[in-house]
Amino acid sequence: MSDMKPMPETSPNSPERRRFISAATVAAGVTLVPGVMLIEVAHGRPEDQPASSAVRWGMLVDATKCAAGCDECVSACSTENGWTPVAESKHPKQAPQWIRKLELQDPLTQMETNLPMMCQHCAEPPCVDVCPTGASFKRADGIVLVNRHTCIGCRYCMMACPYKARSLVHEPLNDTQKPDVPRGIGCVEACTFCVQKVDRGDGTTACVEACTAAGHNALVFGDMNDPESEISRRLRELPTKQVRADLNLNLGVRYHGI
Amino acid sequence: MAGKIKRLLALGAVVLTTAALAWAGSDDQPKAGGAPKPVITKAAKGEQCVEPNDFMRRNHMKVLLHHRDETVLEGIRTKKYSLKECINCHASEKTGSVAASKDDFCVSCHSYAAVKIDCFDCHSTKPQGSMAMHPLNAETAHYAHKLAAQADRKISAEDMAGIAQ
């Protein structure tokens, strides 16, 4: 996103270009044969269909709306996915943490920024590159996951992740897992974009629901490939950044106001 | 003299063996090579498994293995061979689990066959709370008639909202 390209007469955000894109999308989505669409709307994906690369799930974090001291997103994640909140853990230093709140301060101006940090669901994930067993993988719809059936708990991916997004489960969980979210000792885990909710067709994640319910509206989740989605619209309008954009990982989580 | 003692000893041995056999036979538990037979409880819900019993006894691990890779890697979440659905039906009515006590569905056979499973290191052994037991839950829709017969409480607006989600 920091790449500077020479601008032709139509800038990426010009109304002409936008009209052309939406017209092109409508044209691409026309029905070829009754019942067959070129671009399927993947939100209500039938349960026997695999995740499709026509979709790329992503999240927009508006740090200007993220409230200091609020951890609704973190507790919602912990409730949905069944991990023990760090404060309640017997070993806080090694407790799994799928999402965490960061409070940043500019040393010169003292300006404070609040934001949640979690797996950024890179298009080019370093954790997948380094995994010796192929357990760390990226699903077709851009969600980066750990296959616990093949994870050997070597933690190489934890070393490779620039965002410290992954944790290892150190303790036996003694059947406290949620039926929808299997997780266990000796496996690495991280934010899954609430894949169980996405597959159910909810089209949102627990943290986004909680943030919206708390009235902050700092998080937006959606399909970044669909130009009509809320997230694509907001990404077109707001200046956003990728954390460590210099690594060229093409992140699925974009931040505004950092 | 020595012959008499031998005969007495032999008689004693016969008596002892007969007594031991009679004692073992009086035990209620049928023994198969000494190990107690697995307790196979009928599933709490439903009449028939997704495949015939004989097929499932031999091949459940194969269908589960195939389904697990499709689900994890591709996000295919059909219910037919899903471990979650096994648990929904086969959880014991006593413990609410398939692997909490030694008579629970999965553990009972697996300890008899001495095959260690690690499914439940990660997977929950219990069905999904109130949703799984809900009379109108989509996941249990194929037992709707059975559950409807048992259900005698009214469905609240809250429940309906839960189903709509």
Interface residues (C-beta under 8 A of the other chain):
Chain A: R45 E47 D48 Q49 P50 A51 F137 R139 A140 D141 L145 N147 R148 H149 P172 L173 D175 Q177 K178 P179 D180 P182 R183 G184 I185 C187 V195 D199 R200 D202
Chain B: R68 D69 E70 V72 L73 E74 G75 I76 R77 T78 K79 K84 I87 S97 A100 F120 D121 C122 H123 S124 T125 K126 P127 Q128 A132 Q165
